[in-house]
């Protein structure tokens, strides 16, 4: 089980706009702002953090998968991401190679990370 994930963002403002928009579609929101980092969650405890890139050279893609409670939320996440200008990696669909009810959509965030919304239950 994951307690929290944090990523560094080259364009902190663009990343904040992207995550504010797409996480709202699956019940998430910005729950903490400490100036140099923003914490997101679906309660008062942040489980996902973004911060301005502080160290490291070059780029190393991360994959972030956020749980959606329904396939409709996966589609809403995808649609919201597209409105922010996110690159589409995979439109919402079933991924039976993972399991019969794996329904996910994949986009790139402003820093090039592979971001997914996934639902594991039938329609």
Backbone as ProteinMPNN parsed JSONL, in Angstrom:
{"seq_chain_A": "XXXXXXXXXXXXXXXXXXXXXXXXXXXXXXXXXXXXXXXXXXXXXXXXXXXXXXXXXXXXXXXXXXXXXXXXXXXXXXXXXXXXXXXXXXXXXXXXXXXXXXXXXXXXXXXXXXXXXXXXXXX", "coords_chain_A": {"N_chain_A": [[0.85, -1.187, 0.0], [0.493, 2.227, -0.764], [1.719, 5.114, 0.813], [2.246, 7.824, 0.144], [3.046, 9.689, -2.859], [5.495, 11.622, -4.504], [6.359, 14.023, -6.943], [8.723, 15.858, -8.923], [8.314, 18.854, -10.714], [8.9, 20.431, -13.771], [7.536, 22.69, -14.723], [5.9, 24.118, -12.478], [3.516, 25.622, -12.133], [1.953, 24.933, -14.423], [1.731, 22.19, -13.947], [0.292, 22.192, -11.525], [-2.163, 23.273, -12.393], [-2.946, 21.245, -14.203], [-3.16, 18.929, -12.475], [-5.019, 19.891, -10.554], [-7.251, 20.038, -12.197], [-7.634, 17.401, -13.395], [-7.647, 15.582, -11.209], [-9.873, 16.304, -9.766], [-11.948, 15.067, -11.092], [-12.018, 12.48, -10.195], [-12.599, 12.57, -7.552], [-10.581, 13.729, -6.082], [-8.601, 16.372, -4.582], [-6.817, 19.463, -4.061], [-5.325, 19.461, -1.009], [-3.409, 20.445, 0.658], [-1.133, 23.112, 0.835], [2.039, 24.089, 0.8], [3.541, 26.098, -0.147], [6.109, 25.573, -1.558], [5.373, 23.147, -2.435], [2.543, 21.111, -3.351], [-0.099, 19.262, -1.944], [-2.232, 16.554, -2.674], [-5.349, 14.813, -2.283], [-8.109, 12.651, -1.255], [-9.225, 13.22, 1.072], [-8.456, 14.864, 4.15], [-5.826, 14.202, 4.224], [-2.944, 14.296, 2.378], [-1.97, 12.295, -0.4], [-0.635, 12.382, -2.714], [1.889, 14.335, -4.063], [3.13, 17.353, -5.566], [5.97, 19.214, -6.598], [8.203, 21.953, -7.309], [10.782, 21.357, -9.682], [13.769, 20.553, -8.213], [16.223, 19.326, -8.2], [18.499, 17.153, -10.002], [19.272, 16.031, -13.313], [18.106, 16.15, -16.671], [15.435, 13.98, -17.792], [13.264, 11.633, -16.358], [10.794, 9.482, -16.899], [7.848, 9.052, -14.962], [5.293, 6.811, -13.828], [2.021, 7.233, -12.922], [-0.76, 6.021, -11.358], [-4.066, 6.611, -10.769], [-6.795, 5.751, -8.718], [-10.054, 5.275, -9.833], [-13.512, 5.36, -9.078], [-15.423, 4.509, -10.817], [-16.148, 3.648, -14.247], [-17.114, 5.805, -15.595], [-15.903, 7.885, -14.219], [-13.258, 7.48, -15.021], [-13.469, 8.164, -17.721], [-14.228, 10.852, -17.413], [-11.934, 11.889, -16.178], [-10.07, 11.515, -18.249], [-11.245, 13.179, -20.266], [-11.077, 15.661, -18.972], [-8.297, 15.929, -18.749], [-7.573, 16.125, -21.441], [-8.697, 18.603, -22.019], [-6.88, 20.266, -20.798], [-4.823, 20.209, -22.502], [-3.272, 17.969, -22.494], [-1.185, 15.339, -23.722], [-2.493, 12.571, -25.406], [-2.14, 9.271, -24.516], [-3.392, 6.739, -24.318], [-6.706, 6.237, -25.041], [-9.741, 5.941, -23.015], [-10.398, 2.582, -22.185], [-10.998, -0.994, -22.021], [-8.546, -3.139, -20.6], [-7.822, -6.085, -21.023], [-5.587, -7.684, -20.82], [-4.497, -7.137, -18.386], [-6.514, -7.581, -16.388], [-9.925, -8.839, -16.516], [-11.725, -6.69, -15.882], [-10.262, -4.351, -15.944], [-10.178, -1.077, -16.537], [-8.952, 1.632, -18.118], [-7.373, 4.853, -18.726], [-4.827, 6.758, -20.308], [-2.606, 9.494, -20.123], [-0.246, 12.172, -20.825], [1.273, 14.212, -18.4], [2.083, 17.76, -17.838], [4.864, 17.577, -17.528], [5.629, 15.337, -18.88], [5.152, 12.892, -17.714], [3.601, 9.663, -17.44], [0.335, 9.387, -16.876], [-2.382, 7.878, -15.337], [-5.859, 7.008, -15.051], [-7.726, 4.58, -13.414], [-10.174, 2.026, -13.223], [-11.333, -0.781, -11.495], [-13.622, -2.25, -11.498], [-16.673, -3.762, -12.84], [-18.782, -2.22, -15.378]], "CA_chain_A": [[0.0, 0.0, 0.0], [1.292, 3.439, -0.887], [1.369, 6.209, 1.717], [2.173, 8.992, -0.73], [3.989, 9.795, -3.969], [5.835, 13.014, -4.819], [7.129, 14.205, -8.17], [9.218, 17.195, -9.194], [7.734, 19.343, -11.956], [9.66, 21.51, -14.403], [6.653, 23.853, -14.75], [5.051, 23.902, -11.306], [2.204, 26.232, -12.361], [1.223, 24.087, -15.379], [1.428, 20.925, -13.28], [-0.785, 22.449, -10.561], [-3.409, 23.4, -13.162], [-3.276, 19.918, -14.715], [-3.625, 18.039, -11.405], [-6.261, 20.443, -10.016], [-8.327, 19.726, -13.14], [-7.926, 15.982, -13.611], [-7.939, 14.84, -9.973], [-11.246, 16.623, -9.349], [-12.886, 14.152, -11.748], [-12.053, 11.193, -9.481], [-12.829, 12.833, -6.137], [-9.396, 14.275, -5.422], [-8.463, 17.823, -4.587], [-5.654, 20.015, -3.359], [-5.65, 19.509, 0.417], [-2.344, 21.108, 1.39], [-0.267, 23.988, 0.049], [3.113, 24.568, 1.67], [4.316, 27.06, -0.917], [7.025, 24.926, -2.503], [4.778, 21.861, -2.82], [1.097, 20.97, -3.19], [-0.532, 17.909, -1.624], [-3.566, 16.196, -3.149], [-5.936, 13.611, -1.707], [-9.571, 12.664, -1.24], [-9.588, 13.545, 2.451], [-7.543, 15.921, 4.579], [-4.472, 13.656, 4.201], [-2.441, 14.188, 1.005], [-1.289, 11.05, -0.784], [0.12, 12.697, -3.926], [2.496, 15.661, -3.955], [3.952, 17.903, -6.636], [6.836, 20.317, -6.212], [9.051, 22.448, -8.39], [12.003, 20.563, -9.851], [14.823, 21.137, -7.39], [17.51, 18.686, -8.461], [18.51, 16.138, -11.047], [19.433, 16.466, -14.691], [17.372, 15.355, -17.635], [14.071, 13.573, -17.484], [12.992, 10.218, -16.163], [9.34, 9.359, -16.823], [7.178, 8.316, -13.892], [3.928, 6.379, -14.124], [1.14, 7.444, -11.786], [-2.103, 5.495, -11.607], [-5.018, 7.055, -9.769], [-7.986, 4.914, -8.677], [-11.369, 5.868, -10.088], [-14.53, 4.444, -8.547], [-16.304, 4.057, -11.894], [-15.642, 3.879, -15.598], [-17.487, 7.181, -15.932], [-14.851, 8.75, -13.681], [-12.094, 7.336, -15.901], [-13.748, 8.976, -18.905], [-14.194, 12.265, -17.006], [-10.511, 12.185, -15.971], [-9.484, 11.624, -19.586], [-11.764, 14.378, -20.91], [-10.503, 16.826, -18.28], [-6.888, 16.009, -19.124], [-7.507, 16.606, -22.816], [-8.987, 20.043, -22.016], [-5.68, 20.993, -20.364], [-3.824, 20.079, -23.555], [-2.445, 16.779, -22.257], [-1.002, 14.379, -24.808], [-3.225, 11.32, -25.22], [-1.376, 8.041, -24.714], [-4.393, 5.7, -24.599], [-8.066, 6.62, -24.68], [-10.36, 4.999, -22.089], [-10.787, 1.285, -22.742], [-10.66, -2.178, -21.236], [-7.211, -3.707, -20.767], [-8.001, -7.461, -20.534], [-4.296, -8.315, -20.528], [-4.237, -6.942, -16.951], [-7.588, -8.423, -15.865], [-11.123, -8.592, -17.331], [-12.419, -5.443, -15.582], [-9.313, -3.235, -15.877], [-10.607, -0.021, -17.458], [-8.055, 2.744, -17.849], [-7.011, 5.857, -19.728], [-3.467, 7.231, -20.045], [-2.217, 10.767, -20.731], [0.999, 12.747, -20.304], [1.131, 15.48, -17.689], [2.931, 18.779, -18.456], [6.279, 17.217, -17.448], [5.882, 14.145, -19.68], [4.878, 11.664, -16.98], [2.485, 8.838, -17.878], [-0.657, 9.473, -15.795], [-3.515, 6.992, -15.638], [-6.986, 6.774, -14.162], [-8.106, 3.193, -13.603], [-11.275, 1.455, -12.459], [-11.195, -2.239, -11.499], [-14.935, -2.889, -11.353], [-17.464, -3.756, -14.074], [-19.628, -1.042, -15.655]], "C_chain_A": [[0.886, 1.238, 0.0], [0.788, 4.492, 0.09], [1.235, 7.503, 0.934], [3.244, 8.91, -1.811], [4.251, 11.284, -4.175], [6.646, 13.04, -6.106], [7.587, 15.653, -8.256], [8.743, 17.609, -10.58], [8.547, 20.514, -12.496], [8.844, 22.797, -14.458], [5.598, 23.636, -13.664], [3.642, 24.453, -11.521], [1.361, 25.389, -13.317], [0.831, 22.765, -14.735], [0.288, 21.1, -12.28], [-2.125, 22.56, -11.277], [-3.879, 22.036, -13.659], [-3.855, 19.041, -13.595], [-4.873, 18.572, -10.703], [-7.439, 20.004, -10.889], [-8.648, 18.239, -13.186], [-8.265, 15.238, -12.327], [-9.339, 15.136, -9.444], [-12.25, 15.643, -9.938], [-12.987, 12.809, -11.047], [-12.132, 11.395, -7.962], [-11.637, 13.37, -5.382], [-9.376, 15.784, -5.48], [-7.173, 18.213, -3.881], [-6.028, 20.157, -1.886], [-4.557, 20.176, 1.252], [-1.476, 21.907, 0.43], [0.792, 24.526, 0.998], [4.06, 25.501, 0.92], [5.203, 26.43, -1.972], [6.498, 23.576, -2.981], [3.276, 21.896, -2.561], [0.779, 19.511, -2.921], [-1.973, 17.689, -2.036], [-4.043, 14.922, -2.448], [-7.44, 13.658, -1.832], [-10.093, 12.75, 0.189], [-8.651, 14.665, 2.87], [-6.082, 15.462, 4.6], [-3.976, 13.532, 2.763], [-1.716, 12.871, 0.765], [-0.456, 11.237, -2.043], [0.595, 14.137, -3.822], [3.184, 16.052, -5.25], [4.774, 19.047, -6.059], [7.64, 20.768, -7.407], [10.31, 21.606, -8.465], [13.148, 21.265, -9.142], [16.194, 20.544, -7.69], [17.377, 17.653, -9.561], [18.637, 16.764, -12.423], [18.615, 15.568, -15.6], [16.001, 14.974, -17.132], [13.995, 12.069, -17.329], [11.492, 10.086, -15.932], [8.902, 8.57, -15.601], [5.818, 7.876, -14.401], [3.125, 6.51, -12.845], [-0.231, 6.927, -12.15], [-3.002, 5.891, -10.446], [-6.277, 6.201, -9.865], [-9.233, 5.744, -8.924], [-12.414, 4.865, -9.608], [-15.498, 3.94, -9.609], [-15.629, 4.31, -13.233], [-16.0, 5.29, -16.065], [-16.435, 8.159, -15.394], [-13.579, 8.656, -14.518], [-12.286, 8.214, -17.132], [-13.703, 10.469, -18.573], [-12.754, 12.735, -16.786], [-9.841, 12.42, -17.324], [-9.936, 12.914, -20.281], [-11.185, 15.642, -20.291], [-9.039, 17.01, -18.663], [-6.736, 16.582, -20.523], [-7.774, 18.114, -22.864], [-7.792, 20.867, -21.554], [-4.575, 20.939, -21.411], [-2.919, 18.882, -23.391], [-2.362, 15.912, -23.506], [-1.747, 13.094, -24.466], [-2.278, 10.156, -25.492], [-2.308, 6.9, -25.093], [-5.751, 6.21, -24.133], [-8.671, 5.586, -23.736], [-10.78, 3.705, -22.791], [-10.487, 0.185, -21.731], [-9.251, -2.639, -21.594], [-7.26, -5.145, -20.245], [-6.688, -8.179, -20.263], [-3.898, -8.135, -19.062], [-5.232, -7.755, -16.127], [-8.879, -8.011, -16.557], [-11.828, -7.251, -17.09], [-11.5, -4.234, -15.492], [-9.683, -2.232, -16.962], [-9.778, 1.217, -17.164], [-7.871, 3.666, -19.032], [-5.674, 6.457, -19.314], [-3.197, 8.525, -20.808], [-0.835, 11.164, -20.197], [0.669, 14.043, -19.569], [2.082, 16.503, -18.306], [4.428, 18.471, -18.411], [6.608, 15.946, -18.216], [5.677, 12.843, -18.942], [3.629, 10.983, -17.525], [1.502, 8.76, -16.711], [-1.915, 8.717, -16.23], [-4.614, 7.156, -14.6], [-7.466, 5.373, -14.466], [-9.254, 2.81, -12.679], [-11.172, -0.066, -12.602], [-12.518, -2.98, -11.395], [-15.706, -2.849, -12.671], [-18.325, -2.501, -14.175], [-20.854, -1.058, -14.761]], "O_chain_A": [[1.908, 1.282, 0.686], [-0.415, 4.736, 0.189], [0.226, 8.2, 1.045], [4.214, 8.162, -1.694], [3.345, 12.107, -4.037], [7.508, 12.191, -6.33], [6.935, 16.558, -7.735], [8.766, 16.808, -11.514], [8.845, 21.465, -11.773], [9.392, 23.882, -14.263], [4.545, 23.047, -13.909], [2.668, 23.811, -11.127], [0.181, 25.154, -13.055], [-0.277, 22.273, -14.952], [-0.592, 20.244, -12.195], [-3.119, 22.0, -10.815], [-5.059, 21.703, -13.555], [-4.933, 18.471, -13.759], [-5.716, 17.776, -10.289], [-8.497, 19.642, -10.374], [-9.806, 17.851, -13.033], [-9.102, 14.336, -12.355], [-9.926, 14.307, -8.749], [-13.301, 15.409, -9.341], [-13.942, 12.067, -11.276], [-11.778, 10.506, -7.189], [-11.675, 13.459, -4.155], [-10.041, 16.4, -6.313], [-6.535, 17.406, -3.205], [-6.954, 20.897, -1.552], [-4.764, 20.444, 2.436], [-1.13, 21.434, -0.653], [0.493, 25.32, 1.89], [5.218, 25.673, 1.298], [5.061, 26.724, -3.158], [7.109, 22.936, -3.837], [2.797, 22.607, -1.678], [1.316, 18.621, -3.581], [-2.836, 18.53, -1.784], [-3.24, 14.068, -2.07], [-7.995, 14.579, -2.432], [-11.239, 12.404, 0.476], [-8.101, 15.353, 2.01], [-5.195, 16.24, 4.952], [-4.527, 12.743, 1.996], [-0.954, 12.397, 1.608], [0.334, 10.366, -2.405], [-0.185, 15.044, -3.533], [3.748, 15.209, -5.947], [4.333, 19.755, -5.153], [7.749, 20.051, -8.402], [10.847, 21.188, -7.439], [13.46, 22.421, -9.429], [17.215, 21.191, -7.458], [16.273, 17.325, -9.994], [18.171, 17.877, -12.665], [18.451, 14.377, -15.335], [15.474, 15.557, -16.184], [14.605, 11.325, -18.098], [10.974, 10.519, -14.903], [9.503, 7.555, -15.248], [5.256, 8.497, -15.303], [3.5, 5.964, -11.807], [-0.809, 7.353, -13.15], [-2.737, 5.552, -9.292], [-6.776, 5.95, -10.962], [-9.437, 6.785, -8.3], [-12.216, 3.655, -9.722], [-16.303, 3.047, -9.344], [-14.674, 5.08, -13.336], [-15.264, 5.893, -16.846], [-16.116, 9.15, -16.051], [-12.892, 9.66, -14.703], [-11.368, 8.927, -17.538], [-13.195, 11.264, -19.364], [-12.398, 13.852, -17.164], [-9.131, 13.408, -17.511], [-9.112, 13.655, -20.818], [-10.842, 16.585, -21.004], [-8.594, 18.137, -18.879], [-5.872, 17.425, -20.765], [-7.155, 18.828, -23.654], [-7.698, 22.049, -21.883], [-3.518, 21.544, -21.238], [-1.899, 18.78, -24.074], [-3.334, 15.768, -24.249], [-1.636, 12.59, -23.348], [-1.686, 10.066, -26.567], [-2.06, 6.179, -26.06], [-5.921, 6.571, -22.969], [-8.17, 4.464, -23.657], [-11.425, 3.728, -23.839], [-9.813, 0.407, -20.726], [-8.823, -2.54, -22.744], [-6.79, -5.407, -19.138], [-6.672, -9.182, -19.549], [-3.066, -8.882, -18.548], [-4.831, -8.533, -15.261], [-8.932, -6.927, -17.139], [-12.466, -6.727, -18.002], [-11.922, -3.184, -15.008], [-9.523, -2.5, -18.152], [-9.884, 1.793, -16.081], [-8.167, 3.318, -20.175], [-5.41, 6.644, -18.126], [-3.519, 8.638, -21.991], [-0.327, 10.57, -19.245], [-0.112, 14.863, -20.051], [2.829, 16.154, -19.22], [5.192, 19.05, -19.185], [7.76, 15.511, -18.209], [5.993, 11.781, -19.479], [2.713, 11.645, -18.011], [1.794, 8.146, -15.685], [-2.428, 8.9, -17.334], [-4.346, 7.408, -13.426], [-7.605, 5.0, -15.631], [-9.301, 3.212, -11.516], [-10.95, -0.577, -13.7], [-12.538, -4.199, -11.223], [-15.432, -2.006, -13.524], [-18.563, -1.813, -13.182], [-21.687, -0.155, -14.84]]}, "name": "protein", "num_of_chains": 1, "seq": "XXXXXXXXXXXXXXXXXXXXXXXXXXXXXXXXXXXXXXXXXXXXXXXXXXXXXXXXXXXXXXXXXXXXXXXXXXXXXXXXXXXXXXXXXXXXXXXXXXXXXXXXXXXXXXXXXXXXXXXXXXX"}
